[in-house]
Amino acid sequence: MQKNKKFVDVFLDTEFTTAGMNSQLISLGMVSENNDKLYIEFNFNKKFLTPWLKKNVVTKLKKKPLNKSIAKKKLENWFNKIGKEKKIRLISAGKEMDNLLLYSLWTSKKLNSFCWRYKIPHQINHTSHIDMMTLLQVNKIDSTIDRLKFSGIKKITMVHQSLNDAIILKKCLEKLKIKC
């Protein structure tokens, strides 16, 4: 992957409850193009967990969960550290949920303050994000492939852990040899 002069690429993955409009972050993992890493586990409402999430995600949680305000501060500090004067371009697995759940950290439940656009950290350029599923499709690769196998990484055995999944995502883009 060629470094972009305008952006710092950050690979993002989240694990979240499956409650539709009430989805909540369980964990968030990020890895920058320079391999800086951030992993956060969140407080969330366990009543929104499916049996699959309990078995495949919750069992992998190891850190003390953070509340929204502490997590936001940790993210803002990390964005300042890796972004410096550049904008950050998020690269996620899919088109919607990862980015929206990240942005939701800067919203409130009040109807008039739901808009995150002017509240997210200044380094985040919300118009420049890209997703792996679309990149795979335009390269005529089935977007439902096993990304761990496609990445060629042998040492990661735990998937559905957001930091590991972000690392796999980064390796997939490098394997595609796409210049973003």
SEKE-215708 format. One line per 4 residues: number of its first residue (from 1); for each residue x, y, z of N, C-alpha, C, O. Coordinates in Angstrom, 1 decimal. Layout:
N
NUM) X/Y/Z/X/Y/Z/X/Y/Z/X/Y/Z ~ ... .
//
This chain:
180
1) 0.8/-1.2/0.0/0.0/0.0/0.0/0.9/1.2/0.0/1.8/1.4/0.8 ~ 0.6/2.1/-0.9/1.4/3.4/-1.0/0.8/4.4/0.0/-0.4/4.5/0.1 ~ 1.6/5.1/0.7/1.2/6.1/1.6/0.6/7.2/0.8/1.2/7.7/-0.1 ~ -0.6/7.7/1.3/-1.2/8.8/0.7/-0.7/10.1/1.3/-0.7/10.2/2.5 .
5) -0.4/11.1/0.5/0.2/12.3/1.1/-0.9/13.1/1.8/-0.6/13.9/2.6 ~ -2.2/13.0/1.4/-3.2/13.8/1.9/-3.9/13.2/3.1/-4.4/13.9/4.0 ~ -3.9/11.9/3.3/-4.6/11.2/4.3/-3.6/10.3/5.1/-2.6/9.8/4.6 ~ -4.0/10.0/6.3/-3.5/8.8/7.0/-4.6/7.8/7.0/-5.7/8.1/7.5 .
9) -4.3/6.6/6.5/-5.3/5.6/6.4/-5.4/4.9/7.7/-4.4/4.5/8.3 ~ -6.6/4.7/8.2/-6.9/3.9/9.5/-7.9/2.9/9.2/-9.0/3.2/8.7 ~ -7.6/1.6/9.5/-8.4/0.5/9.3/-9.2/0.3/10.6/-8.7/0.2/11.7 ~ -10.5/0.2/10.4/-11.5/0.2/11.5/-12.4/-1.0/11.5/-12.9/-1.4/10.4 .
13) -12.5/-1.7/12.6/-13.5/-2.7/12.7/-14.2/-2.6/14.1/-13.6/-2.2/15.1 ~ -15.5/-2.9/14.1/-16.3/-2.8/15.4/-17.0/-4.1/15.5/-17.3/-4.9/14.6 ~ -17.3/-4.4/16.8/-18.3/-5.5/17.1/-19.4/-4.8/17.8/-19.1/-3.9/18.6 ~ -20.6/-5.2/17.5/-21.8/-4.4/18.1/-22.9/-5.3/18.3/-23.1/-6.4/17.7 .
17) -23.8/-4.8/19.1/-25.1/-5.6/19.4/-25.9/-5.5/18.2/-25.8/-4.6/17.3 ~ -26.8/-6.5/18.0/-27.7/-6.5/16.9/-29.1/-6.1/17.3/-30.0/-6.9/17.5 ~ -29.3/-4.8/17.4/-30.6/-4.3/17.8/-31.1/-3.2/16.8/-31.8/-2.3/17.2 ~ -30.6/-3.3/15.6/-31.1/-2.3/14.6/-30.7/-0.9/15.0/-29.5/-0.6/15.2 .
21) -31.7/0.0/15.0/-31.5/1.4/15.4/-30.9/1.6/16.7/-30.3/2.6/17.1 ~ -31.0/0.6/17.6/-30.4/0.6/18.9/-29.1/-0.1/19.1/-28.7/-0.4/20.2 ~ -28.4/-0.4/18.0/-27.1/-1.0/18.0/-26.2/-0.3/18.9/-26.2/0.9/18.9 ~ -25.4/-1.0/19.7/-24.4/-0.4/20.6/-23.1/-1.1/20.3/-23.0/-2.2/20.0 .
25) -22.0/-0.2/20.4/-20.7/-0.8/20.3/-20.4/-1.7/21.4/-20.6/-1.5/22.6 ~ -19.7/-2.9/21.1/-19.2/-3.8/22.0/-17.7/-3.5/22.1/-17.1/-3.4/23.2 ~ -17.0/-3.5/21.0/-15.6/-3.1/20.9/-15.3/-2.5/19.6/-16.0/-2.5/18.6 ~ -14.1/-1.8/19.6/-13.7/-1.1/18.4/-12.2/-1.3/18.3/-11.5/-1.1/19.3 .
29) -11.7/-1.6/17.1/-10.3/-1.8/16.9/-9.9/-1.0/15.7/-10.5/-0.9/14.7 ~ -8.7/-0.3/15.8/-8.2/0.5/14.7/-6.7/0.2/14.6/-6.0/0.0/15.6 ~ -6.2/0.2/13.3/-4.8/0.1/13.1/-4.5/1.1/12.0/-5.2/1.1/10.9 ~ -3.5/1.9/12.1/-3.1/2.9/11.1/-2.2/2.3/10.1/-1.7/1.2/10.2 .
33) -2.0/3.0/9.0/-1.1/2.5/8.0/0.3/2.3/8.5/1.1/1.6/7.9 ~ 0.7/3.0/9.6/2.0/2.9/10.2/2.0/1.9/11.4/2.9/1.8/12.2 ~ 0.9/1.1/11.5/0.7/0.0/12.5/0.5/0.5/13.9/0.7/-0.2/14.9 ~ 0.1/1.8/14.1/-0.3/2.2/15.4/-1.7/1.6/15.7/-2.5/1.6/14.8 .
37) -1.9/1.1/16.9/-3.1/0.3/17.2/-3.9/1.0/18.4/-3.3/1.6/19.3 ~ -5.2/0.8/18.3/-6.1/1.2/19.4/-7.2/0.2/19.5/-7.8/-0.2/18.5 ~ -7.4/-0.2/20.7/-8.5/-1.2/21.0/-9.3/-0.7/22.2/-8.7/-0.4/23.2 ~ -10.6/-0.7/22.1/-11.5/-0.2/23.2/-12.6/-1.2/23.3/-13.2/-1.6/22.3 .
41) -13.0/-1.5/24.5/-14.2/-2.3/24.8/-15.1/-1.3/25.5/-14.7/-0.5/26.3 ~ -16.4/-1.5/25.2/-17.4/-0.5/25.7/-18.4/-1.2/26.7/-18.6/-2.4/26.7 ~ -19.0/-0.3/27.5/-20.2/-0.7/28.3/-21.3/-0.8/27.3/-21.5/0.1/26.4 ~ -22.1/-1.9/27.4/-23.2/-2.0/26.4/-24.3/-2.8/27.2/-24.1/-3.5/28.2 .
45) -25.5/-2.7/26.6/-26.7/-3.4/27.2/-26.7/-4.8/26.8/-26.9/-5.1/25.6 ~ -26.5/-5.7/27.7/-26.4/-7.2/27.3/-27.8/-7.8/26.9/-27.8/-8.9/26.3 ~ -28.8/-7.1/27.1/-30.1/-7.6/26.6/-30.2/-7.6/25.1/-31.1/-8.3/24.5 ~ -29.3/-6.9/24.4/-29.4/-6.9/23.0/-28.4/-7.9/22.3/-28.2/-7.9/21.1 .
49) -27.9/-8.8/23.1/-26.9/-9.8/22.6/-27.7/-11.0/22.1/-28.7/-11.5/22.7 ~ -27.3/-11.5/20.9/-27.8/-12.8/20.4/-26.9/-13.9/20.9/-25.8/-13.7/21.4 ~ -27.4/-15.1/20.8/-26.6/-16.3/21.2/-25.2/-16.3/20.4/-24.2/-16.6/21.0 ~ -25.3/-15.9/19.1/-24.0/-15.9/18.3/-23.0/-14.9/18.9/-21.9/-15.2/19.0 .
53) -23.5/-13.7/19.2/-22.6/-12.7/19.8/-22.0/-13.1/21.2/-20.9/-12.9/21.4 ~ -22.9/-13.8/22.0/-22.4/-14.3/23.3/-21.3/-15.3/23.1/-20.3/-15.3/23.8 ~ -21.4/-16.2/22.1/-20.4/-17.2/21.8/-19.2/-16.7/21.1/-18.1/-17.1/21.4 ~ -19.4/-15.9/20.1/-18.3/-15.5/19.2/-17.6/-14.2/19.4/-16.5/-13.9/18.9 .
57) -18.2/-13.3/20.2/-17.7/-12.0/20.5/-17.4/-11.7/21.9/-16.3/-11.4/22.4 ~ -18.4/-11.9/22.7/-18.3/-11.6/24.2/-17.3/-12.4/24.9/-16.6/-11.9/25.8 ~ -17.1/-13.6/24.5/-16.1/-14.5/25.1/-14.7/-14.0/24.8/-13.7/-14.5/25.5 ~ -14.5/-13.1/23.9/-13.2/-12.6/23.5/-12.8/-11.3/24.2/-11.7/-10.8/24.0 .
61) -13.8/-10.7/24.9/-13.5/-9.5/25.6/-12.6/-9.7/26.8/-12.8/-10.6/27.6 ~ -11.6/-8.8/26.9/-10.6/-9.0/28.0/-10.3/-7.7/28.8/-9.7/-7.8/29.9 ~ -10.7/-6.6/28.2/-10.3/-5.3/28.9/-11.5/-4.8/29.7/-12.6/-5.3/29.6 ~ -11.2/-3.8/30.5/-12.2/-3.1/31.3/-13.0/-2.3/30.3/-12.4/-1.5/29.6 .
65) -14.3/-2.4/30.3/-15.1/-1.6/29.4/-15.2/-0.2/29.8/-15.1/0.2/30.9 ~ -15.2/0.7/28.7/-15.2/2.1/28.9/-16.6/2.7/28.7/-17.3/2.2/27.8 ~ -16.9/3.8/29.3/-18.1/4.5/29.0/-17.8/5.4/27.8/-16.7/5.6/27.4 ~ -18.9/6.0/27.2/-18.8/6.8/26.0/-17.8/8.0/26.1/-17.0/8.2/25.2 .
69) -17.9/8.7/27.2/-17.1/9.9/27.3/-15.6/9.6/27.4/-14.8/10.3/26.8 ~ -15.2/8.6/28.2/-13.8/8.2/28.3/-13.3/7.6/26.9/-12.2/7.9/26.5 ~ -14.1/6.8/26.3/-13.8/6.2/25.0/-13.6/7.4/23.9/-12.6/7.3/23.2 ~ -14.4/8.3/23.9/-14.3/9.5/23.0/-12.9/10.2/23.2/-12.2/10.5/22.3 .
73) -12.6/10.4/24.5/-11.3/11.1/24.8/-10.1/10.3/24.3/-9.2/10.8/23.8 ~ -10.2/9.0/24.6/-9.1/8.1/24.1/-9.0/8.1/22.6/-7.9/8.2/22.1 ~ -10.1/8.1/21.9/-10.1/8.2/20.4/-9.5/9.5/19.9/-8.7/9.5/19.0 ~ -10.0/10.6/20.5/-9.5/11.9/20.1/-8.0/12.1/20.3/-7.3/12.6/19.5 .
77) -7.5/11.6/21.4/-6.0/11.6/21.7/-5.3/10.8/20.6/-4.3/11.2/20.1 ~ -5.8/9.6/20.3/-5.2/8.7/19.3/-5.2/9.4/17.9/-4.2/9.3/17.2 ~ -6.4/10.0/17.6/-6.5/10.7/16.3/-5.5/11.8/16.2/-4.8/12.0/15.2 ~ -5.3/12.6/17.3/-4.3/13.6/17.3/-2.9/13.1/17.1/-2.1/13.7/16.4 .
81) -2.6/12.0/17.8/-1.3/11.4/17.7/-1.0/10.9/16.3/0.1/11.2/15.7 ~ -1.9/10.2/15.7/-1.6/9.6/14.3/-1.9/10.6/13.2/-1.2/10.5/12.1 ~ -2.8/11.4/13.4/-3.2/12.3/12.3/-2.3/13.5/12.1/-2.1/14.0/11.0 ~ -1.9/14.0/13.2/-1.1/15.3/13.2/-1.8/16.3/12.3/-2.9/16.7/12.7 .
85) -1.2/16.8/11.3/-1.8/17.8/10.4/-2.6/17.2/9.3/-3.2/18.0/8.5 ~ -2.6/15.9/9.1/-3.3/15.3/8.0/-4.7/14.9/8.4/-5.0/14.7/9.6 ~ -5.6/14.7/7.4/-6.9/14.1/7.6/-6.8/12.6/7.8/-5.8/12.0/7.2 ~ -7.7/12.0/8.4/-7.7/10.5/8.6/-8.8/10.0/7.7/-10.0/10.4/7.7 .
89) -8.5/9.0/6.9/-9.4/8.3/6.1/-9.7/6.9/6.7/-8.7/6.1/6.8 ~ -10.9/6.6/7.1/-11.2/5.3/7.6/-11.5/4.3/6.5/-12.2/4.6/5.5 ~ -11.0/3.1/6.7/-11.3/2.0/5.8/-11.9/0.9/6.7/-11.3/0.4/7.6 ~ -13.1/0.6/6.3/-13.9/-0.4/7.1/-14.2/-1.6/6.3/-14.1/-1.6/5.1 .
93) -14.7/-2.6/6.9/-15.1/-3.9/6.2/-16.3/-3.6/5.3/-16.3/-4.0/4.1 ~ -17.3/-3.0/5.9/-18.6/-2.7/5.2/-18.8/-1.3/5.0/-18.0/-0.4/5.5 ~ -19.9/-1.0/4.4/-20.3/0.4/4.1/-20.9/1.2/5.2/-20.7/2.5/5.2 ~ -21.5/0.6/6.2/-22.3/1.4/7.1/-21.9/1.4/8.5/-21.5/2.3/9.1 .
97) -22.1/0.2/9.1/-22.2/0.1/10.6/-20.9/0.6/11.3/-21.0/1.3/12.3 ~ -19.8/0.2/10.9/-18.5/0.6/11.6/-18.4/2.1/11.7/-18.2/2.6/12.8 ~ -18.5/2.8/10.6/-18.4/4.3/10.7/-19.5/4.9/11.5/-19.3/5.8/12.3 ~ -20.8/4.5/11.2/-21.9/5.1/12.0/-21.8/4.9/13.5/-22.1/5.8/14.2 .
101) -21.4/3.7/13.9/-21.3/3.5/15.3/-20.1/4.3/15.9/-20.2/4.7/17.0 ~ -19.0/4.4/15.2/-17.9/5.3/15.6/-18.4/6.7/15.8/-18.2/7.3/16.8 ~ -19.1/7.2/14.7/-19.6/8.6/14.8/-20.6/8.8/15.9/-20.7/9.9/16.5 ~ -21.4/7.8/16.2/-22.4/7.9/17.2/-21.9/8.2/18.6/-22.6/8.7/19.5 .
105) -20.6/8.0/18.8/-19.9/8.4/20.1/-20.0/9.9/20.3/-19.9/10.4/21.4 ~ -20.2/10.7/19.2/-20.2/12.1/19.3/-21.6/12.6/19.2/-21.8/13.8/18.8 ~ -22.6/11.8/19.4/-24.0/12.3/19.4/-24.6/12.1/20.8/-24.0/11.6/21.7 ~ -25.8/12.6/20.9/-26.5/12.4/22.2/-27.9/11.9/21.8/-28.3/12.0/20.6 .
109) -28.6/11.5/22.7/-30.0/10.9/22.5/-31.0/12.0/22.2/-32.1/11.8/21.8 ~ -30.6/13.3/22.5/-31.5/14.4/22.3/-31.7/14.5/20.7/-30.7/14.5/20.0 ~ -32.9/14.7/20.3/-33.2/14.8/18.9/-32.4/15.9/18.2/-31.9/15.7/17.1 ~ -32.2/17.0/18.9/-31.5/18.1/18.2/-30.0/18.0/18.2/-29.3/18.8/17.6 .
113) -29.5/17.0/18.9/-28.0/16.8/18.8/-27.6/15.5/18.3/-26.5/15.0/18.6 ~ -28.4/14.9/17.4/-28.1/13.6/16.9/-27.0/13.8/15.8/-26.2/12.9/15.6 ~ -26.9/14.9/15.1/-26.0/15.1/14.0/-24.6/15.1/14.5/-24.2/15.9/15.4 ~ -23.8/14.2/14.0/-22.4/14.0/14.4/-21.4/14.8/13.5/-20.3/15.0/13.8 .
117) -21.9/15.3/12.3/-21.0/15.8/11.3/-20.1/16.9/11.8/-18.9/16.9/11.4 ~ -20.6/17.8/12.7/-19.7/18.9/13.2/-19.1/18.6/14.5/-18.5/19.5/15.1 ~ -19.4/17.4/15.0/-18.9/17.0/16.4/-17.7/16.0/16.4/-17.0/15.9/17.3 ~ -17.6/15.3/15.3/-16.5/14.3/15.2/-15.1/15.0/15.2/-15.1/16.2/14.8 .
121) -14.1/14.4/15.6/-12.8/15.0/15.6/-12.4/15.6/14.2/-12.7/15.0/13.2 ~ -11.7/16.7/14.3/-11.4/17.5/13.0/-10.6/16.7/12.0/-10.6/17.0/10.8 ~ -9.9/15.7/12.5/-9.0/14.9/11.6/-9.9/14.0/10.7/-9.4/13.6/9.6 ~ -11.0/13.6/11.1/-11.9/12.7/10.4/-12.5/13.4/9.2/-13.3/14.4/9.4 .
125) -12.2/12.9/8.0/-12.9/13.4/6.8/-14.0/12.4/6.4/-13.7/11.4/5.8 ~ -15.2/12.7/6.8/-16.3/11.7/6.7/-16.6/11.5/5.2/-17.4/10.5/4.9 ~ -16.2/12.3/4.3/-16.5/12.1/2.9/-15.5/11.2/2.1/-15.8/10.9/1.0 ~ -14.5/10.8/2.8/-13.4/10.1/2.1/-13.2/8.6/2.5/-12.2/8.0/2.1 .
129) -14.1/8.1/3.3/-14.0/6.8/3.8/-14.3/5.8/2.7/-15.0/6.0/1.7 ~ -13.6/4.6/2.8/-13.8/3.6/1.8/-14.1/2.3/2.5/-13.7/2.1/3.7 ~ -14.6/1.3/1.8/-14.9/0.0/2.5/-14.4/-1.1/1.6/-14.3/-1.1/0.4 ~ -14.0/-2.2/2.3/-13.4/-3.4/1.7/-14.4/-4.1/0.8/-14.0/-4.6/-0.2 .
133) -15.6/-4.2/1.2/-16.6/-5.0/0.4/-16.7/-4.4/-1.0/-16.7/-5.2/-2.0 ~ -16.8/-3.1/-1.1/-16.8/-2.5/-2.4/-15.5/-2.7/-3.2/-15.6/-3.0/-4.4 ~ -14.4/-2.5/-2.5/-13.1/-2.7/-3.2/-13.0/-4.2/-3.8/-12.5/-4.4/-4.9 ~ -13.4/-5.1/-3.0/-13.4/-6.5/-3.5/-14.3/-6.7/-4.7/-13.9/-7.3/-5.7 .
137) -15.5/-6.2/-4.6/-16.5/-6.3/-5.7/-16.0/-5.7/-7.0/-16.1/-6.3/-8.1 ~ -15.4/-4.5/-6.9/-14.9/-3.8/-8.1/-13.7/-4.5/-8.7/-13.3/-4.3/-9.9 ~ -13.0/-5.3/-7.9/-11.9/-6.1/-8.3/-12.3/-7.6/-8.7/-11.5/-8.5/-8.8 ~ -13.6/-7.8/-8.8/-14.2/-9.0/-9.2/-13.9/-10.2/-8.3/-13.6/-11.3/-8.7 .
141) -13.9/-9.8/-7.0/-13.6/-10.8/-5.9/-14.9/-10.9/-5.1/-15.4/-9.9/-4.7 ~ -15.3/-12.1/-4.8/-16.5/-12.3/-3.9/-16.3/-11.6/-2.6/-15.4/-11.9/-1.8 ~ -17.2/-10.6/-2.3/-17.0/-9.9/-1.0/-17.3/-10.7/0.2/-17.1/-10.2/1.3 ~ -17.8/-11.9/0.1/-18.1/-12.7/1.2/-17.0/-13.7/1.5/-17.1/-14.6/2.3 .
145) -15.8/-13.5/0.9/-14.7/-14.4/1.1/-14.3/-14.4/2.6/-14.6/-13.4/3.3 ~ -13.6/-15.4/3.0/-13.0/-15.5/4.3/-11.8/-14.5/4.2/-10.7/-14.8/3.7 ~ -11.9/-13.3/4.9/-10.9/-12.3/4.8/-9.6/-12.8/5.5/-8.5/-12.4/5.1 ~ -9.7/-13.6/6.5/-8.4/-14.1/7.2/-7.6/-14.9/6.2/-6.4/-14.7/6.0 .
149) -8.3/-15.8/5.5/-7.6/-16.6/4.5/-7.1/-15.8/3.3/-5.9/-15.9/2.9 ~ -7.9/-14.8/2.9/-7.5/-13.9/1.8/-6.3/-13.1/2.2/-5.4/-12.8/1.4 ~ -6.2/-12.7/3.4/-5.1/-11.8/3.9/-3.8/-12.5/3.9/-2.7/-11.9/3.7 ~ -3.8/-13.9/4.1/-2.6/-14.6/4.1/-2.0/-14.6/5.5/-0.9/-15.2/5.7 .
153) -2.6/-14.0/6.5/-2.0/-14.0/7.9/-2.2/-15.3/8.5/-3.3/-15.9/8.5 ~ -1.1/-15.8/9.0/-1.2/-17.2/9.7/-1.2/-17.1/11.2/-1.8/-18.0/11.8 ~ -0.8/-16.0/11.8/-0.6/-16.0/13.2/-1.9/-15.5/14.0/-1.9/-15.7/15.2 ~ -2.9/-15.0/13.3/-4.1/-14.6/13.9/-5.1/-15.8/13.9/-5.4/-16.3/12.8 .
157) -5.5/-16.2/15.1/-6.5/-17.3/15.1/-7.8/-16.8/15.7/-8.8/-17.5/15.6 ~ -7.8/-15.6/16.2/-9.1/-15.1/16.8/-9.7/-14.1/16.0/-9.2/-12.9/15.9 ~ -10.8/-14.4/15.2/-11.5/-13.4/14.5/-12.7/-13.0/15.3/-13.0/-13.6/16.3 ~ -13.4/-12.0/14.8/-14.5/-11.4/15.6/-14.0/-10.7/16.9/-14.7/-10.7/17.8 .
161) -12.8/-10.3/16.8/-12.2/-9.5/17.8/-11.7/-8.3/17.0/-10.9/-8.4/16.2 ~ -12.3/-7.1/17.4/-12.2/-5.9/16.4/-10.8/-5.5/16.1/-10.6/-5.1/14.9 ~ -9.8/-5.6/17.0/-8.5/-5.2/16.6/-7.9/-6.2/15.6/-7.3/-5.8/14.6 ~ -8.0/-7.5/15.9/-7.5/-8.5/14.9/-8.2/-8.3/13.6/-7.5/-8.4/12.5 .
165) -9.5/-8.0/13.6/-10.2/-7.9/12.3/-9.7/-6.6/11.5/-9.7/-6.6/10.3 ~ -9.4/-5.6/12.3/-8.8/-4.4/11.6/-7.5/-4.7/11.0/-7.1/-4.2/9.9 ~ -6.7/-5.5/11.7/-5.3/-5.9/11.1/-5.5/-6.7/9.9/-4.8/-6.6/8.9 ~ -6.5/-7.7/9.9/-6.8/-8.5/8.7/-7.3/-7.6/7.6/-6.9/-7.8/6.4 .
169) -8.1/-6.6/7.8/-8.6/-5.7/6.8/-7.4/-4.9/6.2/-7.4/-4.8/4.9 ~ -6.5/-4.5/7.0/-5.3/-3.8/6.4/-4.5/-4.7/5.5/-4.1/-4.3/4.4 ~ -4.3/-5.9/5.9/-3.5/-6.9/5.1/-4.3/-7.2/3.8/-3.6/-7.4/2.8 ~ -5.6/-7.3/3.8/-6.4/-7.5/2.6/-6.2/-6.4/1.6/-6.0/-6.7/0.4 .
173) -6.2/-5.2/2.1/-6.0/-4.0/1.2/-4.6/-4.1/0.6/-4.4/-3.8/-0.6 ~ -3.6/-4.4/1.4/-2.2/-4.5/0.9/-2.1/-5.6/-0.1/-1.4/-5.5/-1.1 ~ -2.8/-6.7/0.1/-2.8/-7.8/-0.9/-3.5/-7.4/-2.2/-3.0/-7.8/-3.3 ~ -4.5/-6.6/-2.1/-5.1/-6.1/-3.4/-4.2/-5.2/-4.2/-4.4/-5.0/-5.4 .
177) -3.2/-4.6/-3.5/-2.2/-3.7/-4.1/-2.9/-2.5/-4.7/-2.5/-2.0/-5.8 ~ -3.9/-2.0/-4.0/-4.7/-0.9/-4.5/-4.0/0.4/-3.9/-3.7/0.4/-2.8 ~ -3.8/1.3/-4.8/-3.3/2.6/-4.4/-4.4/3.5/-4.1/-5.1/4.1/-5.0 ~ -4.7/3.7/-2.8/-5.8/4.6/-2.4/-5.4/6.0/-2.3/-6.3/6.9/-2.0 .
//
